Every structure is written in structure tokens, then in C-alpha cells.
Amino acid sequence: MKRARTPSSPPAEAPPHPPGAALELLVHGVGGASAPQMLNDPRTVRVTGDDTAAVHRRAGDLDAERRPAGDGRPVPEAYVWSNLTSGSGSRALWLLLLPFMVVNLAHWMRPASDGNGGAARTYALCVRLVALTLTVLFVAAACEVALDLVAWQCAGSRRCAGELPWFGFLSPDLSPGGWWTQPGRRLALAALAPTALTGLLWYLSHRTWNAYESQRPPDLRSRTPNAPDAATVAEAGDPVDRPDARTPLARPGFWYGRRLVARLRAAHTAAALLTVAAAVTAPALGFDHRSGDWGPLTVLGFVVTGTIAAGTALTVAVVARRGRSERRPDRRRDGARVRFLPLVAVAVLTLAVGYAGWSRPGWRSHGRLPGDLAFGALALLQWALVLVLAVVAHALYRRAPDPRTVLRGFGGPAATVLACALGGVMAGGGAHRTAVWLDDTGPPAGGGAPLPGPPVLLGWQAAVLPPLLLVVVLVLAGLSAVALHRARTGTADVRADYPEEHPPGPPGAGPPTPPASAAVDPADGGAAAAAPGGPPDTTPEDAVRARNIALARAGAALTDRAPLVVGTLAAATLVCQVGALAGARATRALPAQAVAGAPEVVTGAVDLAQAGGSWLVGAGFLLLVVAARRAYRDPKARRTIGILWDVGTFWPRAAHPFAPPCYAERAVPDLTWRVHTWTRRTRGRLIISGHSQGSVLAAAAAWQLAPRSRERVALLTYGSPLERLYGRWFPSCFGSAALADLHRDVDCWRNLYRRTDPIGGPVLLPGDRGPEVDGSPLKDPLAYGRTFTHPLPAPILGHSDYQADPVFARERERLLDRLRPSAVPPPRPDGEV
């Protein structure tokens, strides 16, 4: 078998690299791109990598480093990572686990701090516990549908079971004396559905864990055959010794979460299985307790309940004991108590199913299962944790206040509120929609009593969704009005940005005389060619052009209003959820006659809100799947919603193991290893050129580089959300202090942005370093009207095609000049250590 040649081991007979070699490593952003598109050449060759992520070059540049330097232009390379976040339409199902991704984001929204204090650890602990409650809520909702609505209520109702033929063997009315007609056995059979769901979540998490978290990052301290040699280790230094790093992304263990994700996966799987066991055990234990028979069966019920309680305590202890370890890659394995925790939960569930399925001839199902207390306690626990999280976040923010941090440090608690509310709404809407579907199977009258339906709290949580959507619509309408107002008043600023086409004149002066260069061109039908110094724009076409540019700028500025939207939605969600808890409690406390005698306006509004919420949840599921499938197949749709998905999946799974996998745990080590090996082998100059999300990957890779490698690396970012999104929303990793350290580390950094870009923006470093990195915004469009250079109207580019601007090439040349090839040490002969 032919062994693949690694990039760090060139052939010994190759000639030495000429001095002054330069490389531009292109990293694409949201929407993805192919290697031919990035390199502007249909003939590309994969240099290193696989079908998931790889580095490509033009076919003619494969040996560019070994040829004499030509015009000094860098050799372009393209790192294509789009397959890490896109692929088959089946990945759209990850969007159904959106609450898990949102609570995982809340972990990384912690205000900036040293990361070692008790407050930071308390913050991370609260988020992990909230994530655990979301898993319990998700599985409890599945138990509510399968066990309560289907196996308990519908199978116990002649009207419902008679209309569903496949339920006949479960109904005591349709199959008298049947083995499965006893309620406990029906519950045991229905428990297969939430158990299978738990198994699916475990499988997805385990499969992606093997593909992402188990990828070991480069270890410069190791002396294994696949690690760098001793000279590389000596020149790079120990990557752990970074006490001055202001961001966790500079730590060598940041992109290696194998142990933590495995630990959380075991705990969450056990919690889900124990939830199913509790849902099966509680009705059977209640019947045995009411029967007054304190025989062996009742004793077994209490033993099962105690075992479930002990397993729950152990699961919480596993989640609470250990968080992320970032100082060094943690390659150890947890003990047997953690690794075998899911198997213990399976054994407990088996015992619970056996206990519930024991023969109880006098047991009949009526009403609904006791789920109100469980869902209410879970909701109260979630909001208590959110309150503690908000207090800790405020304390962290007060220690190091940063005015650019969103919501004054409350971004993480706001995201946690939205995650809990989203989970509650999905659970309530799904249960209510299922209950309506089951209750509509029978005849409208004379066919028996209607089903009791889901717990009261879930109905109220489903009713929360319509008012929340109304709040969102009102906020978006207000922001749209503000954008339109800014567009109307911003046309003067647009014209001022193109002085060569709108020259200022003295008050009262007429149109300036066209210069000689603006003579009438017969080929243009007698029209004067547009040139500097032309007549002022007073035509309707000019007004439309100015308004379109101003509207693009105003629309791009709405990104900075996202904290207002999130804060308002989180506050409205908190109020609505408190109202749902109060409404559910009042409904249970009041007698049935009082509820039935309530004003028709009130009951009608509540029924309409619950029905609308359940329909909206069902429609939301379909929209999520359709939108996700379209986003993976249509580049335009992916650019629209891709930034939110790519931001969510950029971060490692630190709080929830069932969240979508982190593509950066593969992409960042790829970039780090490529930059390190190329600079060491050639001693050349390298520019990491990152667009959009690619600039975030480039910055994360630059933080991971060894000091000697960073001396030969420049950073060129364009359309970058480093400060606008990541710096404001994730201050502990991308705050102003962290970005200032990045500028100090790489030294050569230039950031390009446009005022029409809704994603990218300036880095805004403090002091005199800000203009050195940012400069002035690029013009967009490149020309206001028709010119000799742009005879056709120039498009408004917004977030795309930064390389089409002539400023891009000039800034790249400036970065190469600042790296000073004369100061770079000569390359080592190949094969020399």
C-alpha cells in the first residue's frame, strides 16, 4: 500500500525553497465555496485533506515554492470547509434540537473574566444544569404524548381507540381480557417510543463525537512519530505556557472536548432513561398506594422509586462535578461510574417496566396521568437556575464592564430564557396538537366523553407562542420603520461619499461646466460621458440610486439592533412564562364550575391562543425542516440563515451533548497545522485571508499558533463578524481585550468592511490601534454612476466579492511588505533537523 506523504515531510531530494516565498491561505465564509471559485481556476488539485475539508491549489502552483520568485505575488491556497456544516438534507433534523444549541451558546456568552474564579465556574454549572433540564423536558414531552395521550387516554377510551384500528389490542373495550389491555402493560409498551428517541439522540451524539471531538489537535510536546521533531518543539515553545492570554481560544485544549462531551452524553442519556422510568413507575405506584395493599409489589415500587432517585442524584453529580478543561488536551477517560451510567439507567428502566407491567386486574385508566406536578416543578427549577445565572452574570460584568457587551452582560441569561421557553413551547404545542388530533378521531357527539388532554401547564405554554410572535412582529416593524427613516435621511451622506461624482459648489451656482474629457461621444448617441466634474445628480435615476444605497446601509445597520430584539423577546418570554405558570395554577385550583363559568371572552381567548400555539408549533417544525433543506441546497438561502447556524455550531459542545456538532474542532486544527508546517518548511511569508465566518476561523487558528510561526503570519479579514457579532455576544472569548491581544500576537492585521455589509464590520480596537487595523470603510458600490471604468451600473455588493475591490490587492501587498522577507531567517535544507 502506498503511504500518503505528509506536508511536514517533503522529499529529501527536492531542491531548497527559495527565500521570499509567499502564500495566501484563503478561508471562505458563510454559504461555502468550491476550490475553483475561490482560486478562479477550473483546474485545481487537493494538496492535503479529505472529502470533508481540504486545502486546494491551482494545478500550476503545486511546486510554486521551489521556483524562483516571480512578481512577488503570493501563491493562493483555498481551505474548503463547507462540507463540515452542509451536506445531505437529513441534517435539517438538527434544527429540531434548536433549544439544545441555544443553551450551549449561553455557556459561551459569559461576560469577560479570568475564567478561573468561582463566579465563572458557577455560571458554567448553572448553564449545564439548565441543559440537563432541557433534556428531561424533551423526553418528558415524548412520554406525555406516548404514555399519557396515546397509551393511557386514547387506548382507554372506546371512542378514540375505535377510530384507530391499530389501537384495538390495547383497548379493554375492544379486546376484553387482552394481555395488553391492562394500563401498566400499555404504559410499558408505549415507553418504547421515548426510549427509542433517547437512543437516537445518543447515537447522533456518539457518531458526531467520533467525527469531531475525538480529533486530536497538534501536540508540539509529544515525541510520537506523527508529531513534530525536537527542533520544532524547541522553536515553538510549550503551548501551555500562555499565562498572558486574554482568551480561552489561545489555550491548547480549547478545541479538544472529547472527555467532557462523553461525560455529558452519558449523564444526559441516563437522565432521559430515568425520566422514562419515572413516567412508567409513577402511575403504577399510585395505584398500589391507593389500593392499600402493602404487599411485595408495593415494596418493589418504592424500591424502584428509590433507585430512580439515587440514579438522578448521581446523574446531577456527574454533570456538576466537572466542566471544560482547556489548559491542556485532556485525553484521560472517566471512571466506570460515569462510562456505565447509561447501562445502569437501562437496568433501572427495565426494572420499572417490569414493575409497571405486573398484573393488576382491577386497574382502569381514567383522567390523565399526574404530569402537571412534574412539568410545573421542572419549569420552576429552570427559572430558579436562570435567576441564579443572571445574578452571576451581573457580578461578572461588574468586575470588568465593557460597553460593547450586549445587554450589559445579560446575553447569556437571555439566551437561556429563550432556550427554556422554546423547549416549553415545543413540548406544549406538540402535546396539544397530538391531543387535538386524537380527540378529533371520534364522532362529534354521542360517541363518548372527550379526552382530558395534556397537563394544564403544557396547554398554557402552548398559548404563549402567539403573543410572543406578536411581540416579535411589532419589534421588527419598529426596526423596519427606523431603517426606512434612516434611508430617507441618509441620501445626502451617500452623495458625500462620492465627491468625484457630486462635487460641492458655491451656494446658488449653476451646474459646473463639463470638462473637455466629457465631450459628446457619437457612439453614445450624443450623450455626455459621465466623468468627474459632471453635472449634479438631479434626475429621478439619481434619487433612486441614492435611496437604494442608503437603504442597503440602513438595513445592514439593523444587525447592531439584534440585542434589542433578543432582550425584548427574552423579557416578554419571561413575563409570558410566569403568566403561564400562574394560569395553570389558577386553573387547577379553581373548581370546574368556576372555570366553566368564566366569561366567554376569556375562555375563547385562551382556547384560541392554545390552538394557535399548537398549530404554530407544527408549522414551525415543517418550516425548520424545509428551510434547512433549502439552505443546504441553495447558496442564496444559506447566506440568509447560514450565519446564525454557523455561529451556533462554531462553539464546542460545553453544556449540551445533543446539540449540533462543532465544525471548528476540525477546521481550526486543520488551519493551525497547515500554517505551522508551511512556515516551518519554507520560512516564507503567509497571509491568512478570511472572509466572514472564515475570518473567525482564521483568528482562532492564529491564537493557536506557536510564537515563531506567528512572526511570519499576517491576518487579512474582510466582511468579518469578529467584533460585531462575536466580540459583543461572546466577550469572554472575543472581547476587546482578546482582540487587542490578537493584534499584538500577529502584528500584521488588516480588516476590510463596508457600511452595506449586514454581517461584517470594524474590529474597533482601543486607542490608536483601531485605525491601524480597520481604516476607512470600502466604497459600495465602487462607482455611484456610469464611469469610464464602470460603464455599466456597479452593483451593491454588501457582504460578498470583497476581492473585486482594488483596495483588497493593495492591502494584501502592504501586509506582505510589513512581513519583511529580508528579516525572515533562511530556510533549512530539506531533511535537516
KOLMI-854479 format. One record per residue (C-alpha): x, y, z. Coordinates in steps of 0.05 Angstrom, whole numbers, plus 5000, padded with zeros to 4 digits. Example, Ala and Ser with C-alpha at 12.3 -4.5 7.8 and 13.67 -1.06 7.14 Angstrom:
524649105156
527349795143
//
This chain:
500050005000
502750684981
503451135042
500851845036
506252365042
505052865099
506053605085
511253645141
515853125108
517953365038
522352914996
529752955014
531953014942
527853654929
531654304920
531554804976
525955314978
528056004951
527656565001
521657034998
516356504985
509456774999
502756425009
495656675015
491256175051
484056335032
478556135080
471456225056
465556425099
458056315103
454955975043
461155585027
465155584963
468655094918
476155104905
475355324831
471055904854
475956124908
482156054863
478856304798
481355694761
477655064740
483954644746
485154544820
488753994858
487653784930
494153874968
492153575034
485753375069
479752945053
472852995023
470353355086
475453915090
481654015048
486854515022
486954624946
491554964897
491655124824
494754564783
500355024760
502255244831
503854564861
511354694860
510955454866
515355484928
521055144891
521055614832
524856284833
520556854859
516957194803
512957834812
512557744887
505257564888
503257034939
501256344918
493856254932
491255654970
483955514987
481655165050
474754895035
470754705097
463554775073
462354025079
463254085154
456754475160
452854255098
451253615064
445053185059
438253455075
437752975135
442053465174
436053925174
433453495232
438753825276
434454445275
429154075314
434154075372
434754825369
433754925445
439954505458
444154935412
441655585443
443255365514
450155145490
451055855463
449256135531
455355795560
459856195514
456256855526
459256925595
461957635609
469457715605
473457485665
479757095681
475656445675
478556145739
474256465792
468456165829
463456615794
465656355725
465155635749
458255775779
456056085713
458255465674
454955005726
448255355721
448355305645
449954565648
444254435697
439354825653
441654405594
440253775634
433154015650
432054135575
433853415561
428953195615
423653655587
424653395516
423952665537
418252825586
414453145528
415452505488
412952105548
406852555553
405052415481
406551665480
404751455551
399351945573
395652155509
396351505469
397150925517
393151195576
387751655550
386551435477
387350685489
382850735549
377451105510
372750695466
371351305423
378751445408
381250725403
375350525359
377451015305
384750785306
384850045285
392049935307
389950115379
384749565383
389249065420
390649595474
383449775488
379849395544
373149555509
375249285441
379448695467
376448475533
381348065573
387048205526
394148155556
395948865534
389549185558
391949305629
394350025638
401149845665
402749405605
400349935557
404950435590
410749945587
409649845513
408950585500
415550715536
419050435475
417851085438
421551565486
426751035497
427950985422
428351745419
433651735473
437451205436
437251635372
439952235409
445551815439
447251525371
447652215338
451852495393
456551895394
457351895319
459052635315
463452565377
467752065339
468052525279
469353195315
471153175388
475752575382
480152925330
486553065369
489653755360
497053835343
501253705405
508154025400
510453695464
509452985440
515152555412
510652075375
512251915302
506652365277
508752955319
513853495302
521153365315
525253625372
527554245335
520454445322
518654355395
524654775416
523055345369
515555345383
515755325458
510854985503
503855195480
501255115551
505455695576
500756255556
499156585622
498257255588
492857005540
486457415547
482156905512
480856155523
481756055448
489256105457
489455505504
491754855473
485954445500
480454905476
478854515412
479153825445
472753675483
472752925478
472452775552
467253295570
462453115514
463052375531
461652535603
455652975588
452952475537
452951925590
449552375641
444152635593
442751945566
441851685637
437452275655
432952145595
432351395611
430851545684
425452035662
422151475622
422851015682
419551525728
413851635678
412450885677
413250775752
409151355780
402151125756
403250405779
405850625847
399951095854
395050535842
398550065890
398750615943
391250765934
389450035938
392249996009
395749335995
402649386025
404948735995
411348565959
409048935896
408349595933
415049495967
418149375898
415050025874
418450415929
425050055915
424450255841
422750965861
428751005908
433250725854
430851255805
432151795857
439151535870
440651505796
438152215788
442652465844
448652105812
447052405744
446653115772
453252995809
456652765745
454253395708
456053865765
462853575783
466953745722
466754275667
471454425609
478854315614
482454795567
489454865597
491754245560
488453695518
485053235567
486052535539
484152155602
477951725608
472751785662
471851225711
467050645705
461851005746
461051515690
462051075630
457050555653
451851055678
447350965617
447550205626
445450295699
439650735675
437650195625
437449685682
433150155724
428450265665
427849515654
426149425728
421049985724
417849685661
417449005695
414249315757
409049705717
407349105673
405648665733
398548425730
393548885766
386548635746
382649205779
386549775747
382950225698
385550845664
381551485673
383252225671
390452405656
397052185685
399952615741
404353035696
402353735720
406653685782
412653435744
412353955689
411054515739
416954305783
421354275722
419254975700
420455265769
427354945772
429155235704
427155945723
430755885790
437155695753
436056275704
435456755763
441956495793
445256545725
443057265717
445857455786
452557125770
452857445701
451658135731
457158025782
461957815727
460258415685
461258905742
468358645752
470458835681
464959245648
465459315572
460459785539
460559365475
457958745511
450658615493
445258725546
450558935597
452658215609
445657915608
446457605539
447556905568
441556925615
437257195558
439356625513
437856135569
430856425577
429656345503
432255625504
427655435562
421755795531
422955475464
423354785496
416954915535
413155185475
415354595432
413354105486
406654445500
404954555427
406753845406
402653535463
396753985450
396853855375
397153095387
391353135437
387053525387
388653015332
386852425377
380552755403
378052905332
378252185311
371452025340
364452295323
362952995348
357052775391
354452155423
360951785419
363451845489
366952365531
372652765502
379752625522
382353005583
388253245541
395353425563
397153735630
394354435642
401354745644
403054485574
396754795547
398455465577
405555415550
402855285480
398555915488
404856325500
407256275428
402156735393
403457345438
410957235432
410457235357
406357875361
411858195402
417057985350
412858265294
411958925330
419358985345
421358815273
416159305247
419159855290
426159695267
423859695195
420860385204
427360635234
431260345176
426660675125
427361345162
434961285161
434761105087
430761735072
435362185112
441861845090
441862015016
446062645030
451362225064
451361745005
452762314956
458162595002
461861924998
462562014923
465462724918
468362594849
461362494822
457963014867
462863604870
460864134920
459564824891
458265524918
451165674940
446865894882
451865664830
449265304770
451564644743
459064644732
461664644662
463563954638
470963874626
473963734559
474463004575
466862984579
465863134506
459962854468
461362164444
457662004379
457861264396
453661404458
448161734417
450262434434
450262344510
455962644550
460362124583
459962134659
466562384686
468962744748
466263444749
459763244713
453063574726
449863484794
445162894802
438163164798
434962624756
429962114783
435061574768
439961914815
434761944871
433261204863
440661034864
441961444927
435861154961
437960434945
444960534973
442260885035
437160325044
442659795039
446660175093
440560245138
438759515130
445959305147
445759735209
439859325236
444858785257
447059245312
439859255337
439758505349
440958585424
434559005428
430658445394
433557905438
432758305502
425558495487
423857785467
427157495529
423457985575
416757835540
418257095545
419557145619
413057515631
409057025589
412156415622
410656695691
403556825667
403156105641
405255835709
400256275745
394756105696
395955365703
396055405778
389555805779
386255325731
387954725776
386055085840
379255335816
373454845815
370854605748
364455015755
368455655764
372655515703
366555355661
363055975686
368656445665
366956995615
366656745544
371657265522
376856995569
375656255554
375356405479
381956785481
385356235519
382655685473
384656095412
391656205439
392655465456
390055235388
394155765352
400355575392
399654835375
398654985302
404555465301
409054935333
407054435280
408054945224
414655145256
417254425252
415654395178
418655085165
425054895201
425854265160
424154605094
428555205108
434454765129
433954325068
433554935023
439455255059
443754645046
441954634972
441055374955
447155824967
442756444970
438356155023
444455915061
447356625062
440756865091
440356395151
447256085149
450556595194
446056415253
447255675243
454755755233
455256185296
451555665336
455655075311
462355445315
462655335390
464554675423
459154285460
460654525530
453654495560
449354015519
451953385486
445853325440
447054005408
449454015335
456853855329
462254375328
465654425260
471254875287
474154285326
476154025258
477254675219
481655055269
486754485279
486954405203
488755135193
493655145251
497354525227
497654775155
500355455174
505455165223
508254645176
508555115115
512055675152
517055195184
518654845118
519355455074
520856025124
516356435078
511056955089
503856735097
497357135096
491156805126
485657125085
478957005117
472157235094
466057255140
465956635184
472656455154
475657055189
473456765256
476756105239
482956485217
483256865283
482256225323
487855885285
492456485295
491356445371
493455705369
499955835331
506755795364
510356475373
515656335319
510156165269
506156795285
512157225268
511457025195
503857065191
499457645172
491957675180
487257965127
479957955146
474158225106
466658205119
468757975188
463857895246
469557845296
467458455336
460458595311
457657915329
462857515366
466058075406
459458345431
455857685443
461757275467
466057755506
469857225546
473056965481
472657535431
472258155475
476158795463
481958545506
482357885468
482258235400
487658715423
491958125443
490757815374
493258455342
499358435386
500757705370
500257725294
502658455288
500558495215
492958525212
488358895166
480758875168
476459095109
469059245115
463259615082
457660015110
452759605068
455158945099
449958665148
454958165177
461958455175
464359085210
470359425241
474459105296
474459745337
480959625376
482060125432
486860705425
490860845362
490860115343
483760155316
485160565253
491460155241
487259525234
480659795206
482060405164
476260715126
470260315101
470560085029
466160414978
460060024959
458360074903
465160214872
462160754829
455961174840
454161244767
456861054699
464261194690
469661014641
471960474690
464860234704
460760364641
455159944669
451960084737
456359794793
452459314838
451659394913
455958814938
454358835012
457558215043
460457894980
466157984929
471058374973
476658144928
473558534870
475359184904
482259454883
483659624956
483958884971
490158764928
493559394956
492359185028
494958485014
501358784985
502159225046
501658635092
506958255052
511558855056
510658915131
512758195139
519658395110
522357775076
529458025088
528357935163
525957225155
531356715172
533756295112
530355625103
533354985128
535754485077
530553945070
531653355115
535753755165
533253745237
//
